[in-house]
Amino acid sequence: MNKEINSIGFNKKPSDTTVVVAMSGGVDSSTVAGMMKKEGYNVIGITLKLYDDGKEVAASKQCCSGQDIMDAKRVAHKLDIEHKILYYQNKFKEGVINNFVESYLKGETPIPCVQCNQTVKFKDLFEVSKNLNADALITGHYVKSITTNNTTNMYRAIDENRDQSYFLFNTTREQLDYLRFPLGGLLKNETREIAKKLDLNVADKPDSQDICFVPNGDYASVIQKFKPDSFKKGNIKNLNDQVIGVHDGIINFTIGQRKGIKVSDKDPLYVLKINSEKNEIIVGPKNKLGKKTFDLKELNLLVKKEKFEKEIFVKVRSTGKLLKAKVNFKENNKALVNLDRTEDGISPGQACVFYSKDNLGEKVLGGGWIVS
């Protein structure tokens, strides 16, 4: 077997290798495009127009706004690479925004970034890249991809503060074998240094902090825009089923929330459950927040189930720690997760992502969606 001779695992020269780089206009994806160009790859940059942003959106720290598209175009011009813009507003609204709104109305806490990766970014952009006869689709996500014998596995990034593996659990095996993530072995400040050496205009650009279609983190305003009748008053109840207050709409609450309940008690109250069918919020003391077991639906596995017989770890929120757990698989692509220790604030609509540890790092095994 010939030795692989390029940096993304193909047995051919970079100059004979075509890559599509997903360019959001931020420093990470721009740096990846610059790295690929410098190494001699044939680079095609693609930027997605995902929503129609107003002035209030464009001014906030978000990805994929009008300003970002212009930044991506400038970077592509600077690097002298081909650049395309794909207009996916309708696909994005159907696959991401509508799902986000409906999930909130069910009392869940959705993660639109996972839906975006699962639909327009990796599904549609994947197909476009294949149609362009590209050898790989490359992104600026902070995850490690390690390719051996034409099989790519995903690992947590070296920079744990930037690691985005949680948001990529729904990547399919076919997509993963086609994707590459060059930034997984770098720290963020190293990425910015590379951008400066490449003289990219986005080297000092602030990171996007908000969900792209949620200006300034105001979820309620987005839901009011698409479902104005969703702000219905309802009861706030305690664990004894007693009405102790009134809320202005379940979409204003998430599991584990303390502020904004506006009901006084001798001990601080937390949101323990959201019952969308009855339009009720159930509150109680913090010691009732913890869970050790919960159900998952719509699993996506990147390895065979036998791998789960060894010690595995899970993450139940993007900023959470790795927790020791056992996974019991059920029919219809469902599972029951048993944690070693109680964890607070496990919320329906969030993802539970599976990991194992080996000599290369913390490997992503897949995951599923938490149900109540």
Residue pairs with C-beta under 8 A, 6 or more apart in sequence:
2 11
3 11
4 10
4 11
5 11
5 12
5 13
6 12
6 13
6 14
6 17
6 39
6 41
7 14
7 39
7 182
8 17
8 19
8 41
8 135
8 136
8 138
8 147
8 180
8 182
9 147
9 148
9 150
9 152
9 180
10 17
10 135
10 136
13 40
14 39
14 40
14 41
15 40
15 41
15 42
16 42
17 41
17 42
17 135
17 136
18 41
18 42
18 43
18 44
18 132
18 133
18 134
18 135
19 36
19 41
19 42
19 43
19 44
19 134
19 135
19 136
19 137
19 138
19 180
20 44
20 45
20 46
20 125
20 128
20 129
20 132
20 134
20 136
20 137
20 138
21 29
21 32
21 33
21 36
21 43
21 44
21 45
21 46
21 138
21 139
22 29
22 46
22 47
22 48
22 121
22 125
22 137
22 138
22 139
22 140
23 29
23 30
23 33
23 45
23 46
23 47
23 72
23 75
23 76
23 83
24 47
24 48
24 63
24 64
24 68
24 72
24 140
24 208
25 47
25 63
25 64
25 67
25 68
25 69
25 70
25 71
25 72
25 75
25 202
26 63
26 68
26 71
26 140
26 202
26 205
26 207
26 208
27 191
27 192
27 195
27 200
27 202
27 203
27 204
27 205
27 207
28 140
28 141
28 142
28 183
28 191
29 72
29 139
29 140
30 71
30 72
30 75
30 140
30 195
30 200
30 202
31 140
31 183
31 191
31 192
31 194
31 195
31 198
31 200
32 138
32 139
32 140
32 182
32 183
33 43
33 45
33 75
33 76
33 79
33 81
34 75
34 79
34 194
34 195
34 198
34 200
35 182
35 194
35 198
36 43
36 138
36 182
37 43
37 79
37 80
37 81
38 198
43 79
43 81
43 82
44 81
44 82
44 83
44 84
44 132
44 134
45 72
45 75
45 76
45 79
45 81
45 82
45 83
45 84
46 83
46 84
46 85
46 86
46 125
46 128
46 129
47 68
47 69
47 72
47 73
47 83
47 84
47 85
47 86
48 64
48 85
48 86
48 88
48 92
48 120
48 121
48 125
49 64
49 69
49 85
49 86
49 87
49 88
49 89
50 64
50 88
50 89
50 92
50 96
50 116
50 120
50 212
50 213
51 57
51 64
51 89
51 92
51 93
51 97
51 212
51 213
52 89
53 62
53 65
53 66
56 215
56 216
57 65
57 212
57 213
57 215
58 65
58 66
58 67
60 210
60 215
60 216
61 206
61 207
61 208
61 209
61 210
62 208
62 209
62 210
62 211
62 212
62 214
62 215
63 208
63 212
64 212
65 212
69 85
71 201
71 202
71 205
72 83
73 83
73 85
74 201
75 200
75 201
75 202
76 82
76 83
77 83
78 199
78 200
78 201
79 198
86 124
86 125
86 128
88 120
88 124
91 119
91 120
91 124
92 116
92 119
92 120
95 115
95 116
95 118
95 119
95 120
96 112
96 115
96 116
96 119
96 120
96 213
97 112
97 213
97 222
97 226
98 226
99 110
99 112
99 115
100 110
100 112
100 115
100 213
100 222
101 222
101 223
101 226
101 227
103 109
103 110
103 349
104 110
104 219
104 223
104 251
105 223
105 227
105 230
105 250
105 251
105 276
106 276
106 348
106 349
107 250
107 274
107 275
107 276
107 348
107 372
108 274
108 347
108 348
108 349
108 350
109 254
109 255
109 347
109 348
109 349
109 350
110 349
111 167
111 318
111 349
111 350
111 351
112 211
112 213
113 167
113 211
114 167
114 168
114 169
114 170
114 351
117 167
117 168
117 170
117 171
118 170
118 171
121 139
122 137
122 171
122 172
122 175
122 179
123 175
125 137
126 137
126 175
126 178
129 136
129 137
129 178
130 178
136 178
136 179
136 180
137 178
137 179
137 180
138 179
138 180
138 181
138 182
139 179
139 180
139 181
140 181
140 183
141 164
141 167
141 168
141 181
141 183
141 184
142 157
142 159
142 162
142 163
142 164
142 181
142 183
142 184
142 188
143 154
143 155
143 156
143 157
143 163
143 164
143 165
143 168
143 181
143 184
143 364
144 154
144 155
144 156
144 157
144 158
144 181
144 184
144 185
144 360
144 361
145 152
145 153
145 154
145 155
145 176
145 179
145 180
145 181
145 184
146 152
146 153
146 155
146 360
147 153
147 177
147 180
150 177
151 177
152 176
152 177
152 179
152 180
153 176
153 302
153 360
153 363
153 364
154 165
154 168
154 171
154 176
154 181
154 302
154 363
154 364
155 165
155 184
155 360
155 361
155 362
155 363
155 364
156 163
156 165
156 355
156 361
156 362
156 364
157 163
157 164
157 165
157 183
157 184
157 185
158 184
158 185
158 186
158 187
159 186
159 187
159 188
161 188
162 187
162 188
165 353
165 355
165 362
165 364
166 315
166 317
166 318
166 351
166 353
167 318
168 364
169 300
169 351
169 353
169 354
169 364
169 366
169 367
170 300
170 351
170 367
171 179
171 300
171 302
172 300
173 302
176 302
183 191
186 194
192 203
192 204
195 202
195 203
196 203
210 216
210 217
211 217
213 222
214 221
214 222
215 221
219 251
220 231
220 249
220 251
220 252
223 230
223 251
224 230
224 231
230 249
230 251
231 248
231 249
231 251
232 249
232 279
233 246
233 247
233 248
233 249
234 246
234 247
234 249
234 250
234 278
234 279
234 280
234 281
235 243
235 245
235 246
235 247
235 278
235 279
235 280
235 281
236 243
236 244
236 245
236 246
236 247
236 261
236 263
236 280
236 281
236 282
236 283
237 243
237 244
237 280
237 281
237 282
237 283
238 244
238 282
238 283
238 284
239 272
239 282
239 284
239 288
244 263
244 265
244 283
245 261
245 262
245 263
247 253
247 281
250 274
250 276
250 279
250 280
250 281
252 260
253 260
253 261
253 271
253 274
253 281
254 271
254 274
254 347
255 271
255 272
255 273
255 274
255 289
255 345
255 346
255 347
255 348
256 270
256 271
256 289
256 344
256 345
256 347
257 270
257 271
258 268
258 269
258 270
258 271
261 269
261 270
261 271
261 281
261 283
263 269
263 283
267 285
267 286
268 285
268 286
269 283
269 284
269 285
270 283
270 284
270 285
270 286
270 288
270 289
271 281
271 282
271 283
272 282
272 283
272 284
272 288
272 289
273 281
273 282
273 372
274 280
274 281
274 282
275 281
275 282
286 344
289 344
289 345
290 342
290 343
290 344
291 339
291 342
291 343
291 344
291 346
292 338
292 339
292 341
292 342
292 343
293 336
293 337
293 338
293 339
294 336
294 337
294 346
294 352
294 370
294 371
295 334
295 335
295 336
295 337
295 370
295 371
296 334
296 335
296 336
296 337
296 352
296 367
296 368
296 369
296 370
296 371
297 333
297 334
297 368
297 369
297 371
298 333
298 368
298 369
299 329
299 333
299 334
299 335
299 366
299 367
299 368
300 366
300 367
300 368
301 365
301 366
302 364
302 365
302 366
303 365
303 366
305 329
307 356
307 365
308 327
308 329
308 354
308 365
310 356
311 324
311 356
311 357
312 324
312 325
312 326
312 327
312 354
312 355
312 356
312 365
313 322
313 323
313 324
313 325
313 354
313 355
313 356
313 357
313 362
314 322
314 323
314 325
314 327
314 337
314 339
314 352
314 353
314 354
314 355
314 367
315 321
315 322
315 323
315 352
315 353
315 355
316 323
316 343
316 346
316 350
316 351
316 352
316 370
317 345
317 347
317 350
320 343
322 355
322 362
323 339
323 340
323 341
323 343
324 339
324 340
324 341
325 337
325 338
325 339
325 340
326 337
326 338
327 335
327 336
327 337
327 338
327 354
328 335
328 336
328 337
328 338
329 335
330 336
333 368
334 368
335 368
337 352
346 370
347 370
348 370
348 371
348 372
349 369
349 370
350 369
350 370
351 367
351 368
351 369
351 370
352 367
352 368
352 369
352 370
353 364
353 366
353 367
354 364
354 365
354 366
354 367
355 362
355 363
355 364
355 365
356 362
356 363
356 365
357 363
